[in-house]
Amino acid sequence: MATSRRIKTFKSMETRESIIQNYIHAYNAFDIERMLFDLDQDITFENISNGETNLSLNGLTAFRAQAEAAKDLFSERTQTIKSFTHHPDATEVAIAYKGILALDLPNGLKKGDTVQLAGKSVFRFSGDKIIQLTDIS
């Protein structure tokens, strides 16, 4: 019985990693439809930077609108997965991020500037769907 449970857990972790990799590859390719594929209709999203929540969204429609708006900020962007840490209903992913701005920002960053961040994303699952995504940098 324990062996069967370990195999199921292992498959579940493999499935989660595959779903997350699909999301990250779609993000890097600016492919919004593929990013949304494994998200639940009631997805919740939070972006936390320097300990403060600067964006919070509920639902697939709001997530899509934000993803569409965000893709115009960068001419190139790459999230690189550094590691996975699995929990019972979530997977934490260490991320290295690099993006090249496509336009000037109000904070003084200019078109062509490179933004580099290290952080993590926490993907919470229900079955094979992502129900919550929290980006932390």
Buried (B, 14 or more C-beta within 10 A) or exposed (E): EEEEEEEEEEEBEEBBBEBBEBBBBBBBEBBBEBBBBBBBEEBBBBBBEEEEEEEEBEBBEBBBEBBEEBBEBBEEBBBEBEEBEBEEEBBBBBBEBBBBBBEEEEEEBEEEEEBEEEBBBBBBBEEEBBBBBBBBE
